[in-house]
Amino acid sequence: MEIKQFRLRHLGRFESLNVPLAPTPEVRSNVTVLIGNNGAGKTSILKALATSLSWFVARLRSEKGSGSPIPEEVILNGATSAAIDIEVVDEQGQSANPNADESDALYQWTLARTHKGKKGQHVSQLQDATRLADHYRNELTANEQGSLPLIAFYPVERVVLDIPLKIKEKHTFLQLDGYDNALNRGVDFRRFFEWFREREDSENESGISADMLGKLLETVGKDSELWEKLQQLSASSRDRQLTAVRTAISNFMPGFSNLQVRRKPRLYMSIDKDGETLNVLQLSQGEKSLMALVGDIARRLAMMNPGLANPLAGDGVVLIDEVDMHLHPTWQRSIISRLTTTFPNCQFVLTTHSPLVISDVKEVLVYSLDNAELSQVPSQYGQDANSVLLEVMDTHIQVSLV
């Protein structure tokens, strides 16, 4: 599933804004990046997409479900109504029908909002959101191991990292629960911790925990035949969903491994960093926020794709505001390539203020927003940061005189 294009009408600062998203005939990647000054409307675009997609998610949960409305206060000044038009391509199931037409994989819907007491010029038309949701509900009815597309929005508030010592309420972690808070709260690390703990408890019950393996290693020796059998038993009993999360984090953060819940001397989550075991709360803000972001995407993909050998190969749409936030320049340079490598079938729509994010990737669609107008930016691959700041981001470079 991917968004082909969308249009905003009389919403926020935009009178009419039409935006094709990658991949396009010219840009083969699945990444679109929005740049622009603060207040240019980057976040408004991501919120509009999340609002529109929420109606598909709601109707996937329930035939007559309602998603999030367009807030009345974002209607363009002087206009009586606003609308979000979206065009989604979803080819799942179409290939099985030899008579399927290309239009069968195309879904278009409009979400509108009118000021109270006014007559608007836009009308909601959500039939295709229902049609697409019906397709997935039919698939799940026929096959409980069927896949669902990930739909997630990560706003700037995603940096909160809350690891509870006690689980105060009981949660379910069924396939559809992968959509919980996916479009309105960003990274819900409390839910991530509780999910991880439940899966790990189940994993430990059916196999050998990492701590137990370590103790057995000290006893039997690494070269013994018993050790090889213990490793095989442990590998066969590993939880695929947990493995997906651990793999995603290790791919994104070289030197980090063995994410697990520890219960002594108290309940906490640990991770190995360059061979040293640390409490997750000991990590830097950038490390914590990146781990939470990547872990949450991987967790949701794992929940939504129970039948895939590699859940990270699931598809969907991921919206990330200020993807460079709290990241060291080295990570800013590699964030896009790591996203596309770790989650190869997800479509990403990102915003950034960093020239490093867009100058180290060949295939990426970059748009610049200025005065409510959108323009495509030529590839910045290989350009130095100063050139991008000056020529693309319209930022003056301070020159010191000696």
C-alpha positions, -999 to +999 in steps of 0.1 A: +000+000+000+013+035-009+000+070-014+003+080-050-006+116-045-027+139-024-042+174-026-050+199+001-078+225-007-082+255+016-064+238+044-039+256+067-019+280+046-027+262+013-053+273-011-046+244-034-016+221-031-012+189-052+017+166-042+028+134-060+048+111-036+077+088-043+080+065-060+075+084-093+087+077-128+117+099-121+124+089-085+123+051-079+127+052-041+098+051-016+110+082+003+097+118+001+113+146+021+098+180+028+120+209+037+112+245+045+114+271+072+094+268+105+058+277+097+061+267+061+034+239+065+055+207+066+038+194+098+004+205+085+009+182+055+018+152+076-011+158+099-035+161+069-022+127+056-026+111+090-062+125+093-072+112+059-056+078+065-074+075+099-106+069+080-092+038+063-080+025+096-113+032+113-133+014+086-109-015+087-117-019+124-155-014+118-175-011+087-190+022+097-160+035+117-152+072+118-117+085+117-104+119+128-122+150+115-104+180+099-101+205+128-123+236+120-095+259+130-072+247+101-096+259+074-079+286+053-088+321+064-116+334+043-127+300+032-159+282+044-146+247+040-114+226+035-107+192+019-081+165+017-080+144-014-059+112-014-051+087-040-038+053-027-025+024-047-029-011-032-022-041-053-026-068-027-050-094-040-052-079-075-025-102-090-046-132-081-073-120-105-062-124-141-091-101-152-082-073-128-079-038-142-053-014-131-080+008-117-090-020-093-058-012-073-065+026-072-085+040-043-095+077-040-113+094-012-120+130+000-124+142+036-140+176+040-149+200+068-172+231+067-174+259+092-204+256+114-234+276+101-217+281+067-223+264+033-191+247+021-179+239-014-163+206-004-180+173+004-166+142+019-166+111-003-153+081+016-166+052-004-131+041-015-118+042+020-146+017+028-139-003-003-102-007+006-110-015+042-135-041+031-108-058+010-086-063+040-114-074+062-124-100+037-088-112+035-085-115+073-118-134+073-105-159+048-069-161+063-061-152+099-024-150+089-031-124+063-011-091+063-022-056+071-006-023+059+012-003+086-001+033+089+018+054+114+025+090+122+054+101+144+052+137+155+079+157+172+065+147+206+077+111+200+108+116+223+089+107+255+103+074+269+083+059+297+091+025+310+066+014+336+077-007+366+041-020+369+016-028+343-016-010+355-040-023+329-043-053+307-038-048+270-044-070+240-018-074+213-038-088+184-032-080+148-055-049+146-040-036+178-010-026+157-030+005+148-035+016+184-024+052+188-005+049+155-019+082+142-023+103+172+004+098+198+036+088+181+059+064+200+040+048+228+070+033+246+049+022+276+028+000+252+061-011+235+076-022+268+044-041+279+042-058+245+079-067+246+076-081+281+046-102+272+063-117+241+095-123+260+078-141+288+062-164+262+095-168+245+113-178+277+085-203+286+090-221+254+128-220+252+159-208+270+163-172+280+195-153+271+205-151+308+201-188+312+222-194+281+249-172+295+250-192+327+250-225+308+279-213+286+300-208+317+292-243+328+295-264+296+319-244+275+314-229+241+330-257+221+310-285+237+284-305+217+258-297+244+263-260+238+256-264+201+224-282+209+213-256+234+219-229+208+198-248+182+170-252+208+171-215+217+170-204+180+140-226+172+120-212+201+128-175+195+098-153+190+097-140+154+081-107+164+108-100+190+135-111+166+121-086+141+124-058+166+159-068+178+170-070+142+157-036+133+174-019+162+207-037+155+205-026+119+199+010+128+223+013+157+255-006+151+270-018+183+236-022+200+222-057+206+204-080+230+174-059+239+156-076+268+136-071+300+154-077+332+136-084+365+164-081+391+172-061+412+140-045+397+121-044+365+138-026+337+148-029+300+184-034+291+204-033+259+241-041+251+261-012+237+295-021+224+296-052+247+284-033+279+250-040+293+231-007+300+197+003+313+179+018+284+174+049+305+211+054+306+212+060+268+214+095+254+183+113+243+192+106+206+198+070+212+166+066+232+144+084+207+159+065+177+155+031+195+119+039+204+111+050+168+127+020+151+114-004+177+078+009+174+078+006+136+092-029+138+067-039+166+037-027+146+050-045+114+055-077+134+020-076+148+004-068+114+023-095+095+020-127+115+023-149+084+055-133+070+088-151+076+103-116+079+077-092+093+100-062+085+092-069+048+056-058+055+043-027+037+026+005+047+029+043+051+051+059+077+051+097+084+079+111+105+081+148+115+117+162+119+133+129+113+167+144+122+156+154+157+182+146+184+204+127+160+242+130+157+253+141+122+265+106+114+231+092+120+215+121+101+235+111+070+224+075+072+189+077+085+171+074+051+193+045+038+188+027+071+150+032+070+148+018+034+171-011+041+154-021+074+118-015+062+122-020+024+085-021+015+073+009+035+067+043+020+081+072+040+071+108+041+096+128+062+103+164+072+137+177+081+158+208+088+191+190+082+211+193+050+228+160+058+195+141+056+190+149+019+227+151+007+237+115+013+210+096-006+208+092-044+171+083-048+149+105-028+121+129-038+127+163-021+102+192-020+108+227-007+079+246+008+080+284+007+051+308+010+025+280+006+041+270-027+058+237-034+088+231-056+108+200-064+145+201-054+171+186-077+191+157-062+215+170-036+235+137-035+272+144-029+267+181-021+284+194+010+262+207+039+271+244+033+261+242-003+227+227+006+222+252+033+229+281+010+214+270-023+184+248-011+175+258+024+182+296+019+204+298+049+232+323+050+266+309+059+286+330+084+321+338+072+347+347+097+372+374+087+408+370+099 
